[in-house]
Amino acid sequence: MRSITIHDLDPDLDQRILNVAREKGVSLNKTIKDLLRQAVGLSVGGVAVAPDHTADFEEFCGSWNQQETNAFLAAVSEDRKIDPEDWK
């Protein structure tokens, strides 16, 4: 992956980027990458824009309607118990 260096950054811009990074609680590097992604249209509101592949394998796997989804979630929620001993 390519790295870049930006020379002679305006002090105002530098401070604003630092403030954004602090506000979000993320690194300066991640903040700059997120801002660049937004600037070139690869993210909207901080969320990456990617092609939707949800239906790509539907013909092989099938899909559930909302009623089937709700029934499944209700069934697994009832039986799901986490034993703290398993996480020691």
Buried (B, 14 or more C-beta within 10 A) or exposed (E): EEEEEEEEEEEEEEEEBEEBBEEEEEEEEEBBBBBEBBEEEEBEEEEEEEEEEEEEEEEEEEEEEEEEEEEEEEEEEEEEEEEEEEEE
